């Protein structure tokens, strides 16, 4: 049997200092540091996942700067994207409120070839820290009202739910590509406790 190579462009957006760059370093290189420099404009990373015996998924991960002065450039950065991660800091309520701006900006500037909204997952990062400034009920309501495929809490520092959340996003992209249909977003909390992700076969 032949092999199939799938290429997806995935945006990672949200305010500065919510953990976007750390997410890419953790997911791609399994590394974490507390002193990453603020992204200026956009940064890139590539993740290759052996999805099955015959399918390889290549993710172009675009880390979009969170500063307001770069939002005028997002239309260029968003072009031809396949999916999106919207991230906020659970200990920073303002970063959660900004998710509305980021999602609206995204939905206004890019769609899939069939005109549907990009599949987006909402990540509530820094779950290892306290106190949380946003309740689960508030996040759940926001996720459902703004057409996310779902949301979950993450900790890049502790490597909690990173690979699992990205697997959910790849699942959605693969389902849409294979069926030529975009599944409707539910917005529900994604319980990842029972989802196991093997690191073998990935580079």
N, CA, C and O of each residue as an XYZ file, in Angstrom:
812
protein
N       0.848     -1.197      0.000
C       0.000      0.000      0.000
C       0.879      1.240      0.000
O       1.968      1.250      0.574
N       0.381      2.296     -0.660
C       1.127      3.536     -0.699
C       0.972      4.309      0.601
O       0.123      3.997      1.437
N       1.815      5.328      0.750
C       1.736      6.179      1.932
C       1.129      7.522      1.557
O       1.246      7.967      0.415
N       0.487      8.160      2.514
C      -0.182      9.431      2.285
C       0.390     10.472      3.227
O       0.533     10.234      4.427
N       0.711     11.620      2.673
C       1.308     12.703      3.432
C       0.320     13.860      3.476
O      -0.067     14.389      2.434
N      -0.088     14.252      4.676
C      -1.043     15.347      4.839
C      -0.329     16.550      5.442
O       0.401     16.422      6.425
N      -0.543     17.712      4.850
C       0.063     18.941      5.350
C      -1.020     19.895      5.821
O      -1.934     20.223      5.064
N      -0.925     20.344      7.071
C      -1.902     21.275      7.631
C      -1.173     22.479      8.232
O      -0.145     22.330      8.894
N      -1.711     23.652      7.995
C      -1.221     24.871      8.630
C      -2.109     25.159      9.834
O      -3.321     25.327      9.694
N      -1.503     25.214     11.018
C      -2.239     25.427     12.259
C      -1.778     26.730     12.910
O      -0.591     26.904     13.184
N      -2.705     27.631     13.155
C      -2.406     28.898     13.806
C      -2.464     28.726     15.318
O      -3.283     27.962     15.829
N      -1.601     29.431     16.031
C      -1.638     29.471     17.495
C      -1.735     30.946     17.885
O      -0.778     31.703     17.721
N      -2.904     31.349     18.403
C      -3.143     32.762     18.666
C      -3.612     32.987     20.101
O      -4.051     32.061     20.783
N      -3.509     34.228     20.536
C      -3.869     34.610     21.896
C      -2.964     35.744     22.336
O      -2.030     36.105     21.619
N      -3.225     36.303     23.492
C      -2.432     37.414     24.003
C      -0.980     37.003     24.264
O      -0.651     35.817     24.316
N      -0.131     38.003     24.425
C       1.265     37.752     24.795
C       1.326     37.094     26.173
O       0.490     37.352     27.039
N       2.317     36.254     26.353
C       2.639     35.634     27.638
C       1.595     34.629     28.148
O       1.554     34.324     29.339
N       0.761     34.123     27.248
C      -0.175     33.082     27.682
C       0.429     31.683     27.504
O      -0.111     30.698     28.008
N       1.566     31.605     26.775
C       2.239     30.313     26.626
C       2.272     29.758     25.221
O       2.519     28.565     25.041
N       2.029     30.590     24.214
C       1.985     30.083     22.839
C       3.338     29.531     22.379
O       3.415     28.419     21.855
N       4.399     30.314     22.577
C       5.725     29.866     22.169
C       6.148     28.644     22.976
O       6.752     27.716     22.439
N       5.830     28.648     24.258
C       6.144     27.494     25.111
C       5.397     26.250     24.627
O       5.933     25.143     24.664
N       4.167     26.439     24.178
C       3.383     25.320     23.645
C       4.096     24.681     22.457
O       4.210     23.458     22.386
N       4.574     25.500     21.530
C       5.256     24.960     20.360
C       6.530     24.221     20.749
O       6.803     23.139     20.229
N       7.309     24.795     21.658
C       8.551     24.146     22.072
C       8.264     22.819     22.787
O       8.983     21.837     22.598
N       7.227     22.800     23.596
C       6.866     21.567     24.305
C       6.358     20.519     23.327
O       6.769     19.361     23.393
N       5.478     20.907     22.428
C       4.853     19.957     21.515
C       5.844     19.423     20.484
O       5.829     18.235     20.160
N       6.706     20.300     19.969
C       7.616     19.903     18.896
C       8.898     19.277     19.439
O       9.378     18.274     18.909
N       9.456     19.878     20.510
C      10.765     19.435     20.994
C      10.723     18.806     22.385
O      11.744     18.322     22.875
N       9.542     18.810     23.032
C       9.392     18.340     24.405
C      10.348     19.079     25.345
O      10.997     18.470     26.196
N      10.422     20.398     25.174
C      11.264     21.247     26.002
C      10.419     22.343     26.629
O       9.402     22.756     26.072
N      10.854     22.809     27.802
C      10.167     23.928     28.449
C      11.206     24.828     29.111
O      12.156     24.357     29.735
N      11.001     26.132     28.959
C      11.832     27.125     29.629
C      10.938     28.286     30.039
O       9.890     28.512     29.433
N      11.349     29.019     31.062
C      10.529     30.114     31.583
C      10.895     31.458     30.980
O      10.267     32.464     31.312
N      11.898     31.509     30.100
C      12.417     32.798     29.664
C      12.404     32.980     28.151
O      13.334     33.563     27.593
N      11.357     32.484     27.473
C      11.269     32.708     26.039
C      11.082     34.187     25.739
O      10.384     34.895     26.464
N      11.716     34.650     24.657
C      11.530     36.030     24.234
C      10.163     36.192     23.588
O       9.632     35.259     22.985
N       9.601     37.386     23.722
C       8.305     37.663     23.127
C       8.393     37.547     21.607
O       9.307     38.091     20.988
N       7.439     36.837     21.015
C       7.412     36.679     19.565
C       7.125     38.014     18.893
O       6.216     38.741     19.293
N       7.903     38.326     17.878
C       7.711     39.542     17.098
C       7.181     39.155     15.727
O       7.910     38.588     14.914
N       5.928     39.455     15.470
C       5.328     39.099     14.192
C       4.818     37.673     14.198
O       3.697     37.407     14.631
N       5.642     36.757     13.717
C       5.224     35.361     13.650
C       6.449     34.453     13.749
O       7.533     34.809     13.287
N       6.269     33.296     14.347
C       7.324     32.296     14.415
C       6.738     30.983     13.889
O       5.519     30.813     13.839
N       7.608     30.070     13.504
C       7.157     28.839     12.869
C       7.781     27.622     13.537
O       8.870     27.696     14.108
N       7.077     26.510     13.456
C       7.629     25.227     13.888
C       6.972     24.138     13.050
O       5.862     24.310     12.546
N       7.667     23.025     12.910
C       7.140     21.904     12.141
C       7.075     20.668     13.026
O       8.048     20.311     13.689
N       5.927     20.029     13.026
C       5.736     18.784     13.773
C       5.293     17.708     12.785
O       4.336     17.892     12.033
N       6.009     16.582     12.801
C       5.663     15.459     11.933
C       5.108     14.338     12.797
O       5.757     13.906     13.749
N       3.924     13.871     12.475
C       3.244     12.836     13.247
C       2.951     11.648     12.343
O       2.324     11.802     11.295
N       3.397     10.476     12.740
C       3.039      9.256     12.020
C       1.640      8.868     12.476
O       1.462      8.245     13.523
N       0.657      9.245     11.680
C      -0.739      9.128     12.106
C      -1.239      7.696     12.071
O      -2.025      7.281     12.923
N      -0.778      6.944     11.079
C      -1.150      5.532     10.955
C      -0.035      4.836     10.178
O       0.986      5.446      9.863
N      -0.237      3.567      9.877
C       0.777      2.825      9.132
C       1.037      3.438      7.764
O       2.132      3.312      7.215
N       0.028      4.101      7.220
C       0.157      4.621      5.851
C       0.022      6.139      5.765
O       0.134      6.697      4.673
N      -0.210      6.811      6.868
C      -0.464      8.242      6.813
C       0.471      9.031      7.736
O       0.626      8.712      8.915
N       1.080     10.056      7.170
C       1.919     10.973      7.924
C       1.278     12.357      7.903
O       0.843     12.832      6.854
N       1.223     12.992      9.056
C       0.668     14.342      9.164
C       1.801     15.307      9.457
O       2.562     15.121     10.406
N       1.903     16.332      8.639
C       2.893     17.383      8.863
C       2.151     18.662      9.255
O       1.306     19.162      8.513
N       2.484     19.170     10.420
C       1.843     20.382     10.917
C       2.798     21.553     10.806
O       3.889     21.525     11.376
N       2.398     22.579     10.080
C       3.080     23.862     10.093
C       2.423     24.694     11.195
O       1.286     25.140     11.044
N       3.122     24.898     12.277
C       2.565     25.617     13.422
C       3.024     27.067     13.368
O       4.222     27.349     13.387
N       2.061     27.985     13.300
C       2.343     29.413     13.199
C       2.014     30.079     14.529
O       0.852     30.184     14.921
N       3.051     30.522     15.208
C       2.934     31.218     16.494
C       2.782     32.712     16.194
O       3.753     33.386     15.850
N       1.550     33.220     16.329
C       1.253     34.613     15.970
C       1.475     35.515     17.178
O       0.996     35.224     18.274
N       2.201     36.610     16.975
C       2.483     37.539     18.069
C       1.189     38.060     18.682
O       0.213     38.317     17.977
N       1.195     38.212     20.012
C      -0.008     38.632     20.714
C      -0.144     40.121     20.909
O      -1.171     40.587     21.402
N       0.884     40.893     20.528
C       0.792     42.339     20.734
C      -0.182     42.973     19.752
O      -0.311     42.538     18.608
N      -0.858     44.001     20.221
C      -1.903     44.648     19.428
C      -1.360     45.196     18.108
O      -2.076     45.217     17.108
N      -0.094     45.642     18.097
C       0.426     46.279     16.883
C       0.609     45.291     15.738
O       0.815     45.704     14.597
N       0.537     44.005     16.022
C       0.702     43.015     14.965
C      -0.634     42.506     14.417
O      -0.649     41.756     13.441
N      -1.745     42.899     15.023
C      -3.033     42.349     14.580
C      -3.408     42.808     13.177
O      -4.201     42.149     12.504
N      -2.848     43.931     12.726
C      -3.139     44.396     11.366
C      -2.554     43.463     10.316
O      -2.950     43.514      9.151
N      -1.614     42.611     10.717
C      -0.963     41.697      9.783
C      -1.588     40.308      9.780
O      -1.184     39.444      9.001
N      -2.568     40.092     10.645
C      -3.072     38.726     10.804
C      -3.704     38.166      9.546
O      -3.662     36.955      9.331
N      -4.291     39.014      8.705
C      -4.898     38.489      7.475
C      -3.851     37.759      6.627
O      -4.149     36.735      6.012
N      -2.627     38.290      6.599
C      -1.542     37.653      5.856
C      -1.160     36.339      6.523
O      -0.987     35.322      5.851
N      -1.027     36.363      7.856
C      -0.603     35.164      8.584
C      -1.660     34.061      8.522
O      -1.318     32.879      8.476
N      -2.929     34.433      8.521
C      -4.009     33.453      8.571
C      -4.229     32.724      7.241
O      -4.882     31.681      7.217
N      -3.712     33.241      6.170
C      -4.010     32.732      4.834
C      -3.714     31.238      4.721
O      -2.647     30.768      5.116
N      -4.682     30.507      4.174
C      -4.578     29.063      3.889
C      -4.416     28.212      5.150
O      -3.885     27.103      5.078
N      -4.861     28.709      6.292
C      -4.807     27.916      7.524
C      -5.847     26.801      7.489
O      -6.901     26.933      6.866
N      -5.531     25.701      8.169
C      -6.441     24.557      8.239
C      -7.169     24.465      9.567
O      -8.266     23.911      9.641
N      -6.555     25.013     10.631
C      -7.146     24.931     11.965
C      -6.446     25.949     12.860
O      -5.490     26.607     12.451
N      -6.941     26.060     14.080
C      -6.411     27.083     14.970
C      -6.471     26.645     16.427
O      -7.391     25.944     16.850
N      -5.465     27.077     17.183
C      -5.457     26.968     18.637
C      -5.582     28.383     19.193
O      -4.776     29.254     18.864
N      -6.581     28.613     20.027
C      -6.707     29.884     20.739
C      -6.367     29.601     22.198
O      -6.952     28.713     22.818
N      -5.421     30.360     22.740
C      -4.910     30.075     24.081
C      -5.047     31.286     24.990
O      -4.884     32.426     24.554
N      -5.351     31.024     26.272
C      -5.334     32.086     27.270
C      -4.741     31.552     28.560
O      -4.544     30.347     28.720
N      -4.459     32.470     29.482
C      -3.835     32.158     30.767
C      -4.929     32.135     31.838
O      -5.604     33.139     32.070
N      -5.095     30.990     32.482
C      -6.150     30.849     33.493
C      -5.988     31.811     34.673
O      -6.953     32.075     35.391
N      -4.782     32.332     34.878
C      -4.552     33.257     35.990
C      -4.653     34.720     35.556
O      -4.403     35.628     36.348
N      -5.020     34.940     34.298
C      -5.122     36.286     33.748
C      -6.461     36.445     33.039
O      -6.626     36.013     31.899
N      -7.413     37.068     33.725
C      -8.771     37.198     33.186
C      -8.801     38.016     31.901
O      -9.628     37.764     31.024
N      -7.913     38.986     31.784
C      -7.885     39.823     30.585
C      -7.527     39.001     29.351
O      -8.061     39.236     28.267
N      -6.627     38.040     29.518
C      -6.249     37.199     28.381
C      -7.423     36.328     27.936
O      -7.537     35.990     26.758
N      -8.292     35.966     28.875
C      -9.502     35.219     28.515
C     -10.474     36.111     27.751
O     -11.047     35.692     26.746
N     -10.659     37.332     28.224
C     -11.562     38.253     27.532
C     -11.064     38.562     26.121
O     -11.863     38.765     25.207
N      -9.755     38.595     25.952
C      -9.186     38.878     24.627
C      -9.459     37.768     23.625
O      -9.380     37.996     22.417
N      -9.776     36.581     24.099
C     -10.068     35.470     23.187
C     -11.234     35.804     22.267
O     -11.296     35.320     21.137
N     -12.158     36.630     22.749
C     -13.279     37.050     21.897
C     -12.764     37.821     20.693
O     -13.204     37.594     19.567
N     -11.828     38.736     20.935
C     -11.249     39.519     19.848
C     -10.492     38.627     18.873
O     -10.628     38.766     17.658
N      -9.697     37.713     19.413
C      -8.905     36.836     18.554
C      -9.791     35.945     17.688
O      -9.532     35.778     16.496
N     -10.841     35.370     18.288
C     -11.718     34.476     17.524
C     -12.509     35.252     16.481
O     -12.681     34.777     15.359
N     -12.992     36.439     16.835
C     -13.728     37.256     15.876
C     -12.832     37.672     14.718
O     -13.243     37.627     13.558
N     -11.597     38.079     15.041
C     -10.635     38.469     14.010
C     -10.373     37.304     13.063
O     -10.334     37.480     11.845
N     -10.196     36.118     13.627
C      -9.956     34.926     12.819
C     -11.134     34.624     11.904
O     -10.959     34.418     10.703
N     -12.340     34.597     12.477
C     -13.529     34.239     11.702
C     -13.813     35.245     10.590
O     -14.376     34.886      9.555
N     -13.423     36.505     10.801
C     -13.665     37.548      9.802
C     -12.652     37.520      8.663
O     -12.908     38.067      7.591
N     -11.502     36.884      8.891
C     -10.420     36.992      7.922
C     -10.085     35.710      7.181
O      -9.429     35.762      6.140
N     -10.515     34.560      7.686
C     -10.156     33.324      7.000
C     -11.253     32.279      7.193
O     -11.862     32.179      8.258
N     -11.483     31.513      6.144
C     -12.406     30.378      6.204
C     -11.775     29.215      5.441
O     -10.779     29.383      4.738
N     -12.365     28.050      5.590
C     -11.946     26.897      4.803
C     -12.406     27.093      3.352
O     -13.260     27.939      3.087
N     -11.850     26.323      2.415
C     -12.227     26.485      1.006
C     -13.729     26.410      0.747
O     -14.225     27.021     -0.200
N     -14.460     25.664      1.583
C     -15.906     25.565      1.370
C     -16.689     26.676      2.076
O     -17.920     26.678      2.067
N     -15.965     27.619      2.687
C     -16.621     28.742      3.338
C     -16.903     28.555      4.815
O     -17.384     29.478      5.472
N     -16.611     27.375      5.350
C     -16.851     27.105      6.768
C     -15.765     27.736      7.639
O     -14.663     28.031      7.175
N     -16.104     27.931      8.905
C     -15.128     28.453      9.857
C     -14.024     27.435     10.098
O     -14.250     26.228     10.010
N     -12.830     27.931     10.403
C     -11.735     27.033     10.756
C     -12.062     26.285     12.041
O     -12.594     26.882     12.977
N     -11.753     24.979     12.108
C     -11.896     24.276     13.386
C     -10.897     24.843     14.394
O      -9.699     24.919     14.121
N     -11.403     25.237     15.555
C     -10.562     25.859     16.587
C     -10.758     25.166     17.920
O     -11.878     24.830     18.303
N      -9.657     24.958     18.621
C      -9.723     24.426     19.979
C      -9.273     25.529     20.939
O      -8.342     26.277     20.643
N      -9.930     25.619     22.069
C      -9.631     26.638     23.069
C      -8.852     25.999     24.210
O      -9.341     25.071     24.855
N      -7.631     26.495     24.465
C      -6.786     25.941     25.512
C      -6.664     26.918     26.673
O      -6.226     28.056     26.505
N      -7.060     26.450     27.856
C      -6.953     27.231     29.092
C      -5.640     26.855     29.752
O      -5.573     25.870     30.487
N      -4.597     27.631     29.494
C      -3.242     27.254     29.893
C      -2.901     27.709     31.311
O      -3.615     28.507     31.920
N      -1.796     27.180     31.813
C      -1.254     27.446     33.145
C      -2.177     26.915     34.247
O      -2.368     27.544     35.288
N      -2.738     25.742     33.981
C      -3.652     25.125     34.952
C      -2.930     24.690     36.222
O      -3.568     24.366     37.224
N      -1.590     24.683     36.180
C      -0.814     24.313     37.371
C      -0.731     25.455     38.385
O      -0.307     25.255     39.523
N      -1.144     26.669     37.956
C      -1.046     27.842     38.826
C      -2.391     28.185     39.449
O      -3.442     27.821     38.920
N      -2.350     28.883     40.570
C      -3.556     29.363     41.232
C      -3.336     30.807     41.673
O      -2.195     31.241     41.831
N      -4.425     31.555     41.873
C      -5.814     31.137     41.643
C      -6.229     31.307     40.182
O      -5.703     32.164     39.471
N      -7.171     30.486     39.751
C      -7.773     30.682     38.440
C      -8.681     31.903     38.506
O      -9.420     32.078     39.475
N      -8.629     32.737     37.490
C      -9.456     33.946     37.467
C     -10.702     33.776     36.614
O     -11.502     34.702     36.481
N     -10.865     32.592     36.036
C     -12.013     32.296     35.183
C     -12.599     30.958     35.620
O     -11.854     30.024     35.914
N     -13.918     30.858     35.666
C     -14.553     29.607     36.079
C     -14.738     28.683     34.873
O     -14.766     29.128     33.726
N     -14.861     27.407     35.160
C     -15.134     26.440     34.106
C     -16.444     26.764     33.387
O     -16.567     26.571     32.177
N     -17.409     27.252     34.144
C     -18.706     27.594     33.548
C     -18.563     28.729     32.540
O     -19.189     28.709     31.480
N     -17.736     29.720     32.874
C     -17.523     30.844     31.961
C     -16.818     30.385     30.681
O     -17.175     30.802     29.579
N     -15.821     29.527     30.844
C     -15.086     29.033     29.677
C     -16.009     28.193     28.793
O     -16.006     28.328     27.569
N     -16.791     27.332     29.422
C     -17.701     26.460     28.685
C     -18.713     27.272     27.888
O     -18.977     26.975     26.722
N     -19.272     28.285     28.512
C     -20.256     29.152     27.851
C     -19.615     29.873     26.664
O     -20.196     29.932     25.580
N     -18.425     30.417     26.873
C     -17.727     31.136     25.814
C     -17.392     30.214     24.648
O     -17.567     30.586     23.488
N     -16.911     29.015     24.953
C     -16.533     28.063     23.912
C     -17.730     27.690     23.040
O     -17.616     27.620     21.817
N     -18.864     27.453     23.669
C     -20.058     27.063     22.913
C     -20.611     28.220     22.093
O     -21.080     28.018     20.973
N     -20.560     29.429     22.640
C     -21.120     30.592     21.947
C     -20.260     31.045     20.776
O     -20.740     31.753     19.891
N     -18.979     30.639     20.764
C     -18.069     31.137     19.734
C     -17.538     30.049     18.809
O     -16.488     30.198     18.185
N     -18.288     28.955     18.737
C     -18.057     27.937     17.710
C     -16.692     27.256     17.782
O     -16.092     26.957     16.750
N     -16.201     27.010     18.995
C     -15.018     26.184     19.161
C     -15.419     24.712     19.078
O     -16.554     24.357     19.398
N     -14.489     23.857     18.650
C     -14.806     22.427     18.660
C     -14.833     21.905     20.094
O     -15.398     20.847     20.370
N     -14.214     22.661     21.001
C     -14.212     22.318     22.408
C     -13.068     23.017     23.113
O     -12.299     23.757     22.499
N     -12.963     22.770     24.429
C     -11.892     23.397     25.201
C     -11.383     22.421     26.255
O     -12.073     21.471     26.625
N     -10.183     22.667     26.727
C      -9.641     21.885     27.827
C      -8.555     22.693     28.517
O      -8.004     23.628     27.936
N      -8.250     22.332     29.755
C      -7.176     23.005     30.474
C      -5.841     22.343     30.125
O      -5.772     21.135     29.897
N      -4.790     23.151     30.087
C      -3.459     22.643     29.778
C      -2.433     23.264     30.725
O      -2.662     24.318     31.319
N      -1.316     22.587     30.844
C      -0.146     23.152     31.511
C       1.063     22.795     30.661
O       1.520     21.652     30.663
N       1.576     23.778     29.936
C       2.760     23.528     29.128
C       3.930     23.156     30.026
O       4.729     22.283     29.687
N       4.028     23.819     31.173
C       5.124     23.558     32.101
C       5.141     22.101     32.548
O       6.196     21.469     32.570
N       3.972     21.568     32.904
C       3.876     20.191     33.389
C       3.554     19.196     32.274
O       3.351     18.009     32.532
N       3.510     19.683     31.041
C       3.194     18.848     29.880
C       1.850     18.143     30.047
O       1.718     16.953     29.758
N       0.877     18.878     30.507
C      -0.465     18.328     30.734
C      -1.383     18.661     29.561
O      -1.623     19.827     29.250
N      -1.886     17.614     28.923
C      -2.904     17.707     27.869
C      -2.413     18.343     26.572
O      -3.235     18.681     25.721
N      -1.108     18.519     26.389
C      -0.610     19.167     25.174
C      -0.750     18.240     23.965
O      -1.424     18.578     22.993
N      -0.114     17.077     24.031
C      -0.210     16.132     22.914
C      -1.649     15.679     22.687
O      -2.087     15.508     21.549
N      -2.369     15.490     23.774
C      -3.755     15.017     23.671
C      -4.653     16.055     22.982
O      -5.478     15.712     22.136
N      -4.478     17.315     23.355
C      -5.290     18.373     22.747
C      -4.977     18.518     21.259
O      -5.879     18.713     20.444
N      -3.697     18.422     20.913
C      -3.330     18.531     19.506
C      -3.844     17.338     18.709
O      -4.185     17.471     17.533
N      -3.900     16.168     19.351
C      -4.460     14.993     18.667
C      -5.940     15.224     18.336
O      -6.408     14.830     17.268
N      -6.664     15.857     19.248
C      -8.071     16.169     18.996
C      -8.206     17.078     17.776
O      -9.095     16.893     16.945
N      -7.311     18.062     17.682
C      -7.366     18.991     16.559
C      -7.005     18.289     15.249
O      -7.645     18.523     14.224
N      -5.985     17.431     15.277
C      -5.621     16.681     14.066
C      -6.766     15.759     13.662
O      -7.084     15.638     12.479
N      -7.381     15.113     14.641
C      -8.544     14.249     14.365
C      -9.597     15.006     13.570
O     -10.122     14.504     12.577
N      -9.899     16.224     14.019
C     -10.940     17.016     13.361
C     -10.520     17.385     11.936
O     -11.341     17.333     11.021
N      -9.273     17.751     11.743
C      -8.807     18.098     10.395
C      -8.836     16.890      9.475
O      -9.222     16.998      8.311
N      -8.427     15.739      9.994
C      -8.418     14.524      9.179
C      -9.836     14.082      8.832
O     -10.101     13.655      7.708
N     -10.739     14.184      9.796
C     -12.142     13.816      9.542
C     -12.731     14.707      8.448
O     -13.423     14.230      7.549
N     -12.448     15.996      8.537
C     -12.975     16.933      7.542
C     -12.385     16.664      6.167
O     -13.087     16.740      5.158
N     -11.087     16.347      6.129
C     -10.432     16.109      4.841
C     -10.918     14.815      4.212
O     -11.145     14.755      3.004
N     -11.077     13.787      5.017
C     -11.465     12.484      4.483
C     -12.927     12.426      4.063
O     -13.285     11.684      3.148
N     -13.768     13.206      4.730
C     -15.202     13.176      4.414
C     -15.637     14.350      3.552
O     -16.770     14.393      3.072
N     -14.719     15.316      3.356
C     -15.047     16.549      2.630
C     -16.198     17.306      3.279
O     -16.893     18.081      2.623
N     -16.388     17.076      4.559
C     -17.411     17.782      5.308
C     -16.804     18.357      6.575
O     -15.889     17.773      7.156
N     -17.313     19.496      6.996
C     -16.844     20.110      8.225
C     -17.841     19.797      9.326
O     -19.004     20.194      9.253
N     -17.384     19.087     10.342
C     -18.274     18.727     11.429
C     -18.649     19.970     12.235
O     -17.797     20.831     12.454
N     -19.891     20.082     12.676
C     -20.306     21.272     13.415
C     -19.593     21.371     14.758
O     -19.431     20.363     15.446
N     -19.163     22.575     15.141
C     -18.498     22.746     16.435
C     -19.473     22.556     17.584
O     -20.625     22.984     17.506
N     -19.012     21.914     18.654
C     -19.860     21.672     19.809
C     -19.536     22.615     20.967
O     -20.427     23.076     21.680
N     -18.248     22.891     21.136
C     -17.830     23.797     22.199
C     -17.701     23.162     23.562
O     -17.331     23.844     24.519
N     -17.994     21.878     23.687
C     -18.010     21.230     24.994
C     -16.604     21.052     25.565
O     -15.612     21.089     24.837
N     -16.542     20.860     26.870
C     -15.284     20.518     27.528
C     -14.796     19.188     26.985
O     -15.568     18.235     26.880
N     -13.513     19.118     26.639
C     -12.925     17.887     26.105
C     -12.200     17.177     27.237
O     -11.157     17.636     27.702
N     -12.750     16.068     27.671
C     -12.133     15.298     28.746
C     -11.059     14.397     28.145
O     -11.368     13.439     27.437
N      -9.809     14.708     28.430
C      -8.693     13.997     27.817
C      -8.096     12.923     28.717
O      -7.092     12.308     28.358
N      -8.693     12.689     29.868
C      -8.100     11.762     30.835
C      -7.951     10.355     30.281
O      -6.993      9.653     30.604
N      -8.898      9.945     29.449
C      -8.861      8.579     28.938
C      -8.192      8.478     27.577
O      -8.131      7.401     26.985
N      -7.693      9.601     27.084
C      -7.070      9.605     25.771
C      -5.568      9.435     25.918
O      -4.902     10.276     26.521
N      -5.037      8.360     25.375
C      -3.588      8.113     25.464
C      -2.958      8.430     24.127
O      -3.511      8.122     23.072
N      -1.799      9.046     24.185
C      -1.078      9.434     22.977
C       0.316      8.842     23.033
O       1.061      9.089     23.982
N       0.666      8.079     22.043
C       1.998      7.504     21.977
C       2.960      8.479     21.337
O       2.641      9.109     20.328
N       4.127      8.602     21.920
C       5.133      9.503     21.336
C       5.970      8.809     20.278
O       6.748      9.451     19.572
N       5.812      7.511     20.171
C       6.585      6.778     19.158
C       6.063      7.105     17.772
O       4.864      7.314     17.582
N       6.957      7.149     16.818
C       6.558      7.423     15.438
C       6.441      8.891     15.144
O       6.102      9.252     14.016
N       6.705      9.765     16.103
C       6.639     11.192     15.875
C       8.045     11.774     15.939
O       8.923     11.254     16.627
N       8.233     12.840     15.222
C       9.538     13.502     15.283
C       9.364     15.002     15.191
O      10.348     15.741     15.224
